[in-house]
């Protein structure tokens, strides 16, 4: 069975992932409903919408009830 002979160093490991070093978040989009930045294919944490439907209750909605 193929097994790595030596452990990969932290420097060599981190050079393969430049997006983490630069501090960029991959797949960030703006919510079409409220405009807040959210991860793609996830419900918005500010307004709770996903694909035009409300799927989460937010803290602001709970206070109003």
Order of alpha helices (4+ residues) and beta strands (2+ residues): alpha-alpha-beta-beta-beta-beta-alpha
